[in-house]
Amino acid sequence: RRPNHDSTDECPKRKPKKKQNVSADGENQEEKVTSGSDSGLRVSSQVDEYEQDTSDEEDIRNTVGNIPMEWYKDYPHIGYDLDGKKIFKPIRNKDELDEFLDKMENPDYWRTIHDKMTGTDVCLSDEQVDLVHRLQQGKFGDVNFNEYEPAIDFFSNEVMIHPVTNRPADKRSFIPSLIEKEKVGKLVHAIKMGWIKPRRPKETAPQYYDLWAKEDPNAILGRHKMHIPAPKMRLPGHEESYNPPPEYLLTDEERQVWEQQDPDERKLSFLPQKYLSLRAVPAFSRFIQERFERCLDLYLCPRQRKMRVNVNPEDLIPKLPRPRDLQPFPTLQSLVYHGHSSLIRSISISPSGQWLVSGSDDCTVRFWEVCTTRCLKTMEVGGPVKSVAWNPAPSISLVAVSYGENVILVNPGLGDRLICSATDQLISSYEEPEEVKDQQVQWAVPEGKAQEQGQRLILTHPKAVKQVSWHGRGDYLACVMPDDGSSLQVVIHQVSRRRTQNPFHRNKGAVQCVSFHPSRPYFLVATQRYVRVYNLIKQELTKKLMANCKWISSMAVHPGGDNVICGSYDCRLAWFDLDLSTKPYKVLRHHKKALRGVAYHKHYPLFASGSDDGTVIVCHGMVYNVTACFCFSSLALSHISFYSVREWCVSIFSPQLFGLIDVYIANHIYSNLGCIVTITLPTLSSSQVRKASSSFALTLHCPKL
């Protein structure tokens, strides 16, 4: 509540009052008693007709209402009084220094408040301060008010003679309502027309009905249009008789085959037996179990009615071209690389496409020239080679070779001498830091014969390394050490600083293979069933791809970075579109055995897959499904890779995609036991390819190697 005084210098002991004098002729005269501060408000001396009013309203000195007082900050006045005259602001406003002095010297500063409506300081009295304290404590404002007074019952349980109110009844209480008459008329009309039927008495007897319905269309569940009756059980046959014919009884060999089969694969869920009489038949041991499973099938098995579309099956089959239009078929081997004496585990192509490196179980690494199939260099290592990877950076000549627990970085010395010398200079320019930190991988520089062979660095890991993968810029190298129970399965090396780091404190499952994203700071980690995409900058999981297969064997990332393919040991190839979904865009089941390797072409929309069934399938992964299939021996294909050379372009089977090319040649490398084979598809003219359909297969039969 606003006090009724505006003193800035003194705190008044009582609030101002107005004295009223009555003259002889009965007229009221008003004497105004004001303090010294009220003289600045210019209060009018007119007769107040509400002076004797007993209402508890506060004295309104400023009539601007409930508005922000900041609107008057640029004006000399602060509002208007009851007479419409301006209420001027104080001549001098207090600054912070005056406020501080007033706080130190004025003993009543703590009870002084500023009235924004009048622009003056008001000192609260003791009663007002006590009122504020009581309100802050949650008490009533009146000190004399007793909140625990006994309640007064205005209405007692005694019946009174006179009513509480003696108000006469309204006229509408005994005159029929016209609105109700209209409503009743509508209800009567609806009953006559049969729109409203009277309520039937509820039947207390319980109603039972067949839960799984009958064939009767008048049944309760048979009335629904989309109702599907439950399938009926097969009637018993001769094999379920207690005295079946001899041909229904199983022999010893058939009994052994029946016992070895899974319960879901058995034709009969029981063994037919023969008894002499019906009384000799024992109780069926699985009777309750079968009845329970039948009830579960009827109650929990969902049934859905699907609309069948009548389509001619012949219309769904594409029109295949005639075989003569696709001739000549690929029947000859183009290039064969002889030299290895054991199984080849991995191959890799140089960025220029001129050189090829291969690693084998014969503990050798061989460097080949692609065009001439000539082995230019052979290097022996201390164990079977598991993986080789050529550095993808064209300005660096390095090859990573993994065998056992070691990974060696080799400068093959092939190609441009300036690039080879710049690579050696880059590795030799490393300076060890003053504080050497302990690392899980030991870096060593080879000496002697190993240095002459081209080995530049040796990285010793705590476990056997299965795969190596380079980053696109050529400075980082990722190594995979599969171990389901260890947290050290993936390490990333930085060659320029010779530093190793473990990006994961805990691996979710056994890591199969890893790969860097070609353009974004992403790192793809493939476990047995999932492919996780991590952001290396934010250090968080970005996506989790579900391959829908039992065991992932290999992975490849498209050079554009938008697609990923994964091969698995259960004969599936999962194709992911990273911009579309975390589930496979397509699942291809072209192979009959486990897939060992997958690869993308660097420039054309082609990808290939190699399997244990001895086939390599090249697929066109753009708009048309153009597939070329190469069949080899029954040995497992260990690795697969695309390469491109100036005179050998790529597999192109659809001229609608590349209309400017007249000659289409497909070159592909696959590794087998002891040799490497390059297949070149024969030249097809534009007219022959235009006649071809968008989906056909080319099969190459080779002799056993």
PyMOL commands that set and color helices and strands:
alter all, ss='L'
color gray80, all
select helices_A, chain A and resi 36-41+69-72+96-105+109-111+126-136+171-173+178-193+221-223+238-240+246-248+252-260+278-280+287-300+313-316+323-326+417-428+449-453+686-691
alter helices_A, ss='H'
color red, helices_A
select strands_A, chain A and resi 18-22+28-32+77-80+86-88+112-115+120-123+335-349+355-360+364-369+374-380+385-390+399-403+406-410+442-444+455-460+467-470+476-480+490-494+499-501+513-516+522-526+530-535+540-546+552-557+563-568+573-577+586-588+595-600+606-611+615-620+627-631+640-641+667-680+699-701
alter strands_A, ss='S'
color yellow, strands_A
deselect
rebuild
show_as cartoon
